[in-house]
Amino acid sequence: MAVLYKNGVMVTMNGDQTAETLIEKDGRIAMVGSLAQARIWQKAHPQEKLEERDLAGHALLPGFIDPHSHITALAQTVNLVHFDDVSSIGELQRKIKDFIGERQLPEGTWVQGFGYDHNFLTEKRHPTRAELDAVSESHPILIAHASGHMGVVNSAALKQLGIDASTPDPEGGKIGREAGSQKPNGYLEETAFTLLSRGFAAPDLDQLLDQLDQAQEKYLSYGITTVQDGITKRPDWAVLQAMAERKRLKVDVVSYVDLKDNEALIGEHPEYAQGYQNRLRIGGVKIFLDGSPQGRTAWMSEPYLGADSQYCGYPVYTDDQVDAFIDEAMGHHWQLLTHCNGDAAAEQLIRCTQRQQARHPEAAALRPVMIHAQLVRRDQLPRMKALNMTASFFTAHCWYWGDIHLRNFGQPRGGNISPMRWAIDEGLNVTMHQDTPVIMPNMLESVECACRRVTKGGQALNPELRITPLEALQAVTINAAWQYHEEDRKGSLEEGKLADLVILEKNPLSCPAEEIGSIAVLETIKEGVSVYTRK
C-alpha cells in the first residue's frame, strides 16, 4: 500500500522548491510534486491501494538529522537529578537532598546530577566539595556541568574515585585544590572529570536499554530520525549494540568511536563500519582538542577577558599527537569528527589536517568535521573549505550563553560566535547541532537562534551573521545528510529517498523568525512508519 500526503506544504530542501503532494511506498518516497502529478502516478500504478493523508494545512519536511550529540549520554541522564532550572547553590543542594529522600537511597548509593551552570548561579561559581558534603557525607555525589566538560564531587565520591592530595592533574585536565594546599576541593575539569570520574557503579543492561529507549523517544519528539553518538566508548557501544541486536532502535544511530582509547571497537565490529545493522552503524572516530568557552577552557589565540590577562585556555594535545590521530584516521579511511571551540584549537586542526592530507591526498573524500566551531575566525574558513571540512555549529549558544561569551571575549569575538553566514558564503557545508544532553535536541529552536542571533539578555550578536530559515533548515536536513555521506538517501523530499518525515504545525519558512522555535512537532515518520505522534 502507498500513502498520499496532501493539503499541506512540502518543504523539499531541494533548493527552495515546495510541493503539493508526496507519495510514500515501502518506506521510500515514490513521488513528490503537484496534485495532478500524483493522479498521474496513481493511474500508472492501478494495482496500488492508495491511502490519503490530509495534512490539514500543516507542513511536511524531511526528518531532521542530528549532526552531533550523545544519545548514550542522554540516556544516562534519565535517572539523574536535573539542575537546568537551578539559580543558586542552595537550590542545587535542596534538589539533591530531596532526590535522596524521595527515592530513599541507601547510604553508599551513588547520586548523580546534571545540568548546573555556574554562570547562571547567584554565586557565579561552581559548588564545592564541602557544599556537597553538607547534603550527604554517606552518599557519593557527582554533579556534571551543563557543558559536560567539568563537574564537582563530594568527599565520599573523591574517596571512591581514589582522588586525594597526591593525585596529579591528568594530561588535559585539572583537579581543583583548596587554597594553599593540594587537598582536592571537589572540582574536576576536562579530563580530570571525564576520565577520573568513571569509577561509579552503572545500572544493569536492561535498565540501560530502557533509558536508551526513553532517550530515542526524546529525539523523535523533536522530529529527528537520524541521531549521533558523538564519542562512543566501550560501555556505550555495548548498550547500542544490544539495542540494535534486539531491534529496539526506532531512529538511525551513527556512532563515532573514541579514537584515543576505543578505536579497537571498529576492528571488532567491521559489519557496523560497512553499513547499518538494525539501524546502527559506525560512522568514524572522534577526538577533542579543547574545552568549553563558557567554562573558560576553550583554547584561544588571544586571552580571555578577566583577572588573568594572559589566560587563553589550553589544548588537550600537542601537534605531534594530533598529527598521529589524523594520520591513523586517514590511514584507515575513517571519517574524523574533532571538537574545537576556540580559534587556537581550530587552527591546530586545520594545520594538522593540511599536513596529513598532503600525505593522504584521497582523504578529503572522508569529509572531516569540525564540531562546534564556536569561535572559528573568518580567515580560517577558506582553509577549511579547501580541506572539504564541514563546520558543524552549536548555534543555540547565541541564546543560551551569548551573554557569557560577550563577558568572556568582548566584541567582536563574542559577537561573532557560530559564524554560519560567513561559512555559507565561503561555500562550506554547514550543519547545526545541540550537543545533547548539553541542551535538548530541539532543531527548530536552533533554527530560530541561527536566524535571530539574540542572547537571553536581549543582546544582538552581529546581526550580519544571521542566516535565512531555509539555510538553517538545510543545515539540519540535506547538509547533515551530506556530512554523514547519506545525501543519496536522506535529507530532502526526493523520489527514491527514505520516507523519513516530520509534520510540523506550521511552515517555518512563512512565519516570523521569533516563532520558529515554538512550532510544534505533530508527527515523526521513519521509513513510512509513524514513530511519534504529539499527544
KOLZA-731440 format. One record per residue (C-alpha): chain; x, y, z. Coordinates in steps of 0.05 Angstrom, whole numbers, plus 5000, padded with zeros to 4 digits. Layout:
  chain    xx    yy    zz
      A     X     Y     Z
...
//
This chain:
  chain    xx    yy    zz
      A  5000  5000  5000
      A  5022  5071  4985
      A  5006  5135  5024
      A  4990  5202  4992
      A  5003  5264  5034
      A  4964  5325  5011
      A  4933  5391  5032
      A  4996  5418  5064
      A  5061  5449  5042
      A  5120  5403  5029
      A  5187  5437  5041
      A  5232  5394  4999
      A  5302  5422  5017
      A  5317  5413  4943
      A  5335  5486  4934
      A  5275  5530  4951
      A  5225  5482  4919
      A  5160  5464  4952
      A  5109  5412  4931
      A  5034  5398  4938
      A  5037  5323  4947
      A  5083  5266  4967
      A  5072  5191  4958
      A  5106  5141  5003
      A  5112  5068  4985
      A  5151  5013  5020
      A  5187  5063  5065
      A  5212  5106  5008
      A  5188  5168  4972
      A  5155  5146  4907
      A  5134  5215  4881
      A  5138  5289  4900
      A  5102  5342  4861
      A  5034  5371  4845
      A  4966  5340  4857
      A  4959  5330  4782
      A  5025  5291  4781
      A  5001  5249  4839
      A  4939  5230  4800
      A  4982  5211  4740
      A  5024  5167  4786
      A  4961  5135  4813
      A  4937  5119  4742
      A  5005  5090  4725
      A  5000  5044  4786
      A  4928  5020  4786
      A  4946  4959  4828
      A  4968  5002  4886
      A  4919  5015  4941
      A  4929  5089  4959
      A  4914  5115  5028
      A  4906  5190  5031
      A  4933  5231  5089
      A  4903  5301  5096
      A  4956  5347  5126
      A  4902  5399  5142
      A  4948  5456  5123
      A  5008  5432  5164
      A  5079  5428  5137
      A  5116  5365  5116
      A  5192  5365  5117
      A  5247  5313  5114
      A  5261  5283  5182
      A  5313  5324  5218
      A  5384  5296  5221
      A  5425  5307  5284
      A  5497  5325  5263
      A  5526  5319  5333
      A  5500  5295  5401
      A  5509  5238  5450
      A  5448  5193  5454
      A  5481  5146  5504
      A  5499  5205  5548
      A  5427  5230  5544
      A  5404  5160  5565
      A  5450  5164  5625
      A  5416  5228  5649
      A  5347  5197  5652
      A  5353  5178  5725
      A  5395  5238  5747
      A  5380  5299  5788
      A  5369  5355  5736
      A  5393  5425  5751
      A  5371  5463  5688
      A  5323  5506  5730
      A  5371  5518  5789
      A  5394  5590  5803
      A  5434  5583  5867
      A  5478  5533  5903
      A  5425  5529  5958
      A  5373  5507  5908
      A  5421  5456  5880
      A  5433  5427  5949
      A  5359  5422  5963
      A  5346  5386  5897
      A  5398  5334  5914
      A  5373  5325  5984
      A  5301  5318  5960
      A  5323  5267  5907
      A  5357  5224  5960
      A  5297  5229  6006
      A  5243  5216  5954
      A  5279  5155  5928
      A  5301  5132  5997
      A  5371  5118  5971
      A  5411  5074  6019
      A  5477  5101  6046
      A  5534  5086  5998
      A  5490  5093  5936
      A  5518  5140  5883
      A  5478  5203  5870
      A  5489  5237  5803
      A  5464  5304  5778
      A  5469  5340  5711
      A  5459  5408  5681
      A  5482  5462  5731
      A  5517  5523  5701
      A  5558  5566  5747
      A  5548  5625  5700
      A  5474  5626  5718
      A  5481  5614  5793
      A  5474  5673  5840
      A  5543  5657  5868
      A  5575  5657  5797
      A  5619  5598  5816
      A  5620  5523  5819
      A  5596  5487  5882
      A  5650  5458  5927
      A  5663  5390  5959
      A  5643  5419  6026
      A  5576  5443  5999
      A  5560  5374  5972
      A  5584  5343  6038
      A  5532  5387  6072
      A  5479  5349  6032
      A  5506  5280  6049
      A  5572  5251  6072
      A  5547  5180  6066
      A  5526  5182  5992
      A  5579  5192  5939
      A  5554  5252  5899
      A  5576  5272  5829
      A  5545  5331  5791
      A  5562  5349  5719
      A  5564  5418  5690
      A  5516  5431  5632
      A  5575  5432  5583
      A  5596  5362  5604
      A  5668  5387  5610
      A  5672  5394  5685
      A  5637  5377  5749
      A  5640  5371  5825
      A  5643  5313  5873
      A  5637  5306  5948
      A  5687  5275  5997
      A  5654  5206  5993
      A  5660  5207  5917
      A  5732  5231  5919
      A  5749  5172  5965
      A  5714  5121  5919
      A  5748  5150  5858
      A  5816  5147  5891
      A  5829  5222  5885
      A  5868  5255  5941
      A  5922  5307  5952
      A  5974  5262  5919
      A  5935  5252  5855
      A  5968  5291  5798
      A  5928  5331  5747
      A  5918  5287  5686
      A  5941  5310  5618
      A  5889  5359  5590
      A  5853  5369  5656
      A  5856  5399  5726
      A  5837  5378  5796
      A  5812  5436  5837
      A  5851  5447  5902
      A  5836  5483  5966
      A  5873  5549  5974
      A  5944  5539  6000
      A  5943  5463  5995
      A  5938  5404  5948
      A  5874  5378  5980
      A  5820  5370  5926
      A  5762  5419  5933
      A  5716  5373  5893
      A  5721  5410  5826
      A  5744  5368  5766
      A  5757  5399  5698
      A  5762  5368  5628
      A  5800  5301  5631
      A  5802  5303  5706
      A  5726  5299  5703
      A  5716  5255  5641
      A  5770  5204  5658
      A  5776  5203  5734
      A  5702  5202  5747
      A  5689  5136  5710
      A  5691  5095  5773
      A  5619  5098  5797
      A  5571  5040  5793
      A  5530  5032  5729
      A  5458  5007  5722
      A  5447  4937  5694
      A  5438  4926  5619
      A  5362  4921  5620
      A  5357  4988  5656
      A  5407  5019  5607
      A  5366  4995  5548
      A  5303  5024  5578
      A  5339  5090  5588
      A  5363  5090  5516
      A  5292  5077  5494
      A  5270  5139  5532
      A  5327  5178  5500
      A  5307  5160  5429
      A  5235  5179  5444
      A  5261  5249  5463
      A  5296  5256  5395
      A  5233  5232  5359
      A  5191  5283  5395
      A  5234  5337  5362
      A  5226  5307  5293
      A  5295  5275  5289
      A  5302  5209  5252
      A  5378  5202  5250
      A  5418  5211  5314
      A  5491  5212  5332
      A  5530  5182  5389
      A  5587  5232  5388
      A  5642  5196  5426
      A  5627  5123  5436
      A  5667  5085  5488
      A  5664  5010  5501
      A  5608  5012  5553
      A  5567  5057  5507
      A  5577  5010  5448
      A  5553  4951  5489
      A  5487  4986  5501
      A  5479  5009  5429
      A  5496  4941  5401
      A  5447  4907  5448
      A  5392  4956  5426
      A  5407  4940  5353
      A  5410  4865  5363
      A  5344  4866  5400
      A  5315  4910  5344
      A  5294  4965  5393
      A  5322  5024  5354
      A  5269  5068  5321
      A  5319  5120  5298
      A  5382  5110  5257
      A  5443  5118  5303
      A  5512  5136  5276
      A  5567  5121  5326
      A  5634  5158  5326
      A  5684  5117  5366
      A  5732  5149  5416
      A  5796  5148  5376
      A  5843  5156  5435
      A  5823  5095  5476
      A  5770  5055  5439
      A  5788  5051  5366
      A  5794  4975  5371
      A  5718  4973  5371
      A  5717  4986  5296
      A  5761  4926  5280
      A  5720  4883  5327
      A  5654  4902  5292
      A  5671  4911  5218
      A  5600  4898  5195
      A  5576  4961  5232
      A  5630  5002  5198
      A  5605  4978  5130
      A  5533  5000  5139
      A  5472  5000  5184
      A  5457  4937  5223
      A  5386  4943  5251
      A  5392  5019  5250
      A  5462  5024  5280
      A  5527  5038  5244
      A  5597  5064  5259
      A  5609  5129  5221
      A  5681  5142  5242
      A  5721  5168  5301
      A  5723  5228  5348
      A  5775  5269  5386
      A  5775  5331  5430
      A  5824  5388  5421
      A  5799  5436  5474
      A  5743  5451  5523
      A  5685  5498  5534
      A  5682  5573  5521
      A  5630  5586  5575
      A  5673  5545  5622
      A  5735  5585  5601
      A  5772  5522  5578
      A  5767  5532  5503
      A  5835  5544  5472
      A  5841  5615  5445
      A  5895  5652  5407
      A  5882  5715  5447
      A  5868  5718  5523
      A  5800  5715  5556
      A  5776  5779  5588
      A  5782  5779  5664
      A  5830  5776  5721
      A  5886  5738  5686
      A  5905  5779  5625
      A  5948  5723  5597
      A  5900  5664  5603
      A  5880  5633  5536
      A  5851  5566  5558
      A  5892  5506  5538
      A  5899  5450  5487
      A  5887  5377  5500
      A  5943  5351  5455
      A  6007  5373  5422
      A  6011  5380  5346
      A  6050  5315  5342
      A  5994  5278  5379
      A  5941  5309  5334
      A  5981  5292  5272
      A  5984  5220  5296
      A  5909  5216  5308
      A  5892  5246  5240
      A  5943  5201  5205
      A  5912  5140  5238
      A  5842  5161  5218
      A  5861  5175  5146
      A  5903  5112  5141
      A  5842  5071  5160
      A  5794  5113  5117
      A  5755  5134  5179
      A  5716  5199  5179
      A  5742  5243  5236
      A  5699  5289  5279
      A  5740  5338  5321
      A  5715  5380  5379
      A  5742  5451  5371
      A  5712  5511  5407
      A  5768  5563  5409
      A  5802  5592  5348
      A  5870  5564  5370
      A  5841  5494  5372
      A  5810  5506  5303
      A  5878  5529  5278
      A  5911  5466  5305
      A  5860  5422  5270
      A  5868  5460  5204
      A  5944  5458  5202
      A  5948  5385  5224
      A  5895  5365  5173
      A  5932  5403  5119
      A  5996  5365  5135
      A  5962  5297  5136
      A  5920  5309  5073
      A  5986  5323  5037
      A  6006  5252  5058
      A  5937  5223  5044
      A  5910  5263  4984
      A  5849  5218  4979
      A  5828  5234  5050
      A  5789  5297  5032
      A  5735  5250  5008
      A  5726  5227  5081
      A  5693  5295  5096
      A  5724  5314  5163
      A  5681  5353  5212
      A  5698  5410  5259
      A  5649  5402  5317
      A  5623  5466  5350
      A  5669  5516  5314
      A  5644  5569  5363
      A  5700  5619  5355
      A  5728  5600  5288
      A  5755  5662  5252
      A  5734  5686  5184
      A  5805  5677  5157
      A  5804  5604  5176
      A  5742  5586  5136
      A  5774  5586  5065
      A  5826  5536  5090
      A  5771  5492  5119
      A  5736  5495  5051
      A  5799  5472  5017
      A  5802  5412  5063
      A  5729  5393  5047
      A  5715  5403  5121
      A  5644  5411  5148
      A  5633  5465  5201
      A  5581  5438  5250
      A  5558  5496  5293
      A  5526  5495  5362
      A  5488  5558  5343
      A  5440  5556  5402
      A  5500  5582  5442
      A  5477  5650  5417
      A  5415  5646  5461
      A  5439  5603  5519
      A  5510  5631  5531
      A  5515  5692  5485
      A  5517  5739  5544
      A  5572  5697  5576
      A  5612  5699  5511
      A  5607  5774  5509
      A  5633  5777  5580
      A  5689  5727  5566
      A  5711  5753  5498
      A  5681  5822  5487
      A  5666  5849  5418
      A  5678  5828  5364
      A  5698  5757  5385
      A  5638  5745  5429
      A  5591  5776  5377
      A  5619  5731  5321
      A  5606  5664  5354
      A  5577  5610  5309
      A  5590  5649  5244
      A  5545  5608  5199
      A  5535  5666  5150
      A  5610  5671  5136
      A  5616  5595  5129
      A  5557  5591  5080
      A  5584  5649  5039
      A  5652  5615  5037
      A  5619  5552  5008
      A  5629  5505  5066
      A  5580  5451  5083
      A  5549  5476  5148
      A  5507  5437  5197
      A  5477  5454  5265
      A  5471  5413  5328
      A  5452  5417  5402
      A  5506  5372  5433
      A  5451  5337  5472
      A  5449  5326  5532
      A  5481  5395  5539
      A  5413  5421  5515
      A  5353  5384  5487
      A  5355  5365  5413
      A  5307  5420  5393
      A  5323  5432  5320
      A  5271  5486  5310
      A  5298  5526  5369
      A  5367  5523  5336
      A  5337  5546  5270
      A  5308  5606  5306
      A  5374  5621  5341
      A  5411  5620  5275
      A  5361  5667  5243
      A  5357  5716  5302
      A  5425  5713  5338
      A  5397  5743  5402
      A  5421  5728  5473
      A  5378  5713  5534
      A  5395  5783  5557
      A  5368  5813  5493
      A  5435  5830  5460
      A  5442  5821  5385
      A  5504  5782  5365
      A  5530  5812  5300
      A  5464  5813  5261
      A  5504  5809  5196
      A  5516  5736  5212
      A  5442  5717  5212
      A  5421  5665  5161
      A  5354  5651  5129
      A  5304  5600  5155
      A  5315  5557  5092
      A  5390  5557  5102
      A  5381  5538  5175
      A  5333  5481  5157
      A  5381  5456  5104
      A  5435  5453  5158
      A  5394  5401  5196
      A  5369  5362  5135
      A  5406  5357  5069
      A  5472  5387  5094
      A  5472  5339  5153
      A  5458  5281  5106
      A  5520  5302  5065
      A  5562  5305  5129
      A  5542  5232  5141
      A  5555  5211  5068
      A  5480  5196  5064
      A  5456  5251  5018
      A  5434  5200  4966
      A  5382  5170  5014
      A  5364  5224  5065
      A  5357  5298  5077
      A  5307  5320  5024
      A  5239  5302  4995
      A  5261  5269  4930
      A  5238  5207  4894
      A  5276  5145  4917
      A  5298  5172  4984
      A  5277  5143  5051
      A  5209  5168  5075
      A  5239  5198  5138
      A  5189  5255  5150
      A  5167  5305  5202
      A  5099  5340  5203
      A  5101  5410  5235
      A  5044  5452  5260
      A  5063  5507  5211
      A  5114  5523  5157
      A  5179  5552  5186
      A  5190  5590  5121
      A  5127  5631  5126
      A  5124  5651  5200
      A  5163  5705  5237
      A  5233  5681  5257
      A  5217  5692  5331
      A  5161  5640  5326
      A  5201  5584  5293
      A  5226  5554  5359
      A  5156  5545  5385
      A  5128  5508  5324
      A  5100  5442  5348
      A  5124  5375  5320
      A  5060  5338  5306
      A  5087  5272  5280
      A  5152  5238  5263
      A  5155  5184  5210
      A  5213  5136  5199
      A  5214  5100  5132
      A  5139  5108  5125
      A  5122  5085  5196
      A  5095  5135  5246
      A  5142  5131  5307
      A  5119  5193  5345
      A  5053  5230  5350
      A  5043  5291  5393
      A  4993  5278  5449
//
